[in-house]
Amino acid sequence: MRKRIRPSAVTNVEVVNTLFGRYADLVADRIIPYQWDILNDRIADAEKSWCVENFRIAAGEKQGRHHGAVFGDTDAYKWLETVAFCIENHTGAEYKPVAEGLIELISRAQKPDGYLNTWYTIEHPDKCWTNLIEGHEMYSAGHLIEAGVAWYRATGERSLLDIGVRFADLIEKEFGPDGGRREGYPGHPEIELALVKLHEVTGNEKYLSLARWFIDMRGREPNYFIRERKANEGEYLFFDRYETAYAQAHMPPAEQETAEGHAVRAMYLFSAMADISERCGDEALRAACIRLWKSTTQRRMYITGGIGSSAFLERFTTDYDLPNDRMYCESCASVGLMMFGCRMAALTGEAGYYDEVERALCNTVLGGISMTGDHYFYVNPLEVWPDSCMSLTSMEHVKPVRQRWFDVACCPTNIARTLASLGSYIFSEDGESLFVNMLISSRISTRVSGGNLSLYLHSSFVQDGEVRMEVEKEGAEPAFIRLRVPPYYKMGELSINGKAILPEVDRGYTVIPVLEQGSFVITMKGRVVPRFFAAKEEVRADAGKVAVMLGPYVYCLEETDNGANLANVFVSPDSAIEIAQPEKPLPGDLPSLVFEGMRLSRSIVEEDALYGTPGFEMSPMKLKAVPYCLWGNREPGEMLVWMKALV
Ligand SMILES: [Zn+2]
């Protein structure tokens, strides 16, 4: 039987890459304290969070109404999870006392029976579990449990874990297959993957069984959500119209063919399905996960790893419908795509899933946060004309500059916890092999084949094509390094201690045996060149257009480098792309890219007319592109990924 693949422990990894290492430091230095101020409503010019205030009211320590989103508690949980990852990384110890204070407050807000949700406790204590479609009680419980698991792993303390366990035990008492328990399942998946983690840390099978039961029950006839809507007789929080596909409850998950509905919900559900399939050996769920992965990444995903084409209901639409200026592409959905992809790689052992994990990380997820750590995108456009992003129009959701916070603020804390736990995305392990999934410079020390193994991955592949791994192996048993060589990397030579090797490739991983004790230097020399990409002709929005990428990084034009009205820019896909100096003051050392283009300076012959006789005039210009993940960090203005092609 194949060994189980697990993400490497965050505590064993130090990310030192000039770009991601900087953001990892930023999480501890700036993002955690900033978000803590936000959660306590101490930032004057930001949307109010109400998060900590709601816990105080629910704990009976203050009077007042609940404010903010029904799932606002999750901002506190994701903040705590981020602090836990930083403590694991040895960078967050100073926040431990503050976090402990918050954990105590959370415990005082928990009901004696284990129930914990400030919105219901303050506003509708009589209506718990009556609106699973919209109420987010189990979604919030899931984030509580995930935070509790992370806190336990980081500190060895059970304080937050036990709060999660009490709530999980209550949910297990309320929901389940027998004993007169309720039949429902969560409107927003999340608790399923949290219960899998809780099972892992406690060893208690009932949490895994409950997670599996939630997946098994979802979408069965007679549909629970339809029955719940009828029972509530038009009393709803958000949805006056509702379709079960919005929450992926239109059919049992194992039968689903395409990625439907709310993109974040879809990713969290699919992640849980992959978890359950991997733990329980469920072949039908595995096949569904593979179908849904393909549906998502081969037909419904942006080149930036963004997903969710429609702002209305933040959802998937139909194959190849990928508008660039009015899409949704929520930051959380791309975090979810990373979660799903890692689990698919663990389920199948195949490296290729990390192509899209890396795409989402290096573009949309990183682009969701400013280089200062205190401004965020919720929605991630590929084309911005700031004047058109007007309030009270269909473009209202698109913000041309990152925001300090949001009235619904799931994304900032989600990005923070992802950046703080990046080591567990870069490396995974199965006891015998160390998997190097992304070429992001880092150090790891772990145990492989019964002995200590440390690896220093120094990767400058974007700059000079070189990847170097310094390995120290203490154990006598053979170990393997499984290296994902990404598709954009043209490998020249691979060597160990200067001796060229020709290793086998297994499921996309180059398998490098490290058979003896001692020190080894593995060197990979190759090339990454910037290149133009086009989209399949079915993608109407990108017809006749090109985008430019360097390795996993999508590039974009910004007004500050290229002037306004970027829609008038044309580029030949045959243009030579010159690698230029990184643009100051953007972080990291990703180069900017320079190439020849043309600008349309006049379209019609007539003066002062809106429409007229075609009279196109073009003039040559030099264009400069910067990494999409860093756009909007300088002067505000227009931005464009897909440029019209001169063909
Ligand atoms: Zn979000």
Boltz pocket constraint, residues with backbone or C-beta under 6 A from the ligand:
constraints:
  - pocket:
      binder: B
      contacts: [[A, 330], [A, 331], [A, 332], [A, 333], [A, 378], [A, 409], [A, 410], [A, 411], [A, 412], [A, 414]]
      max_distance: 6.0
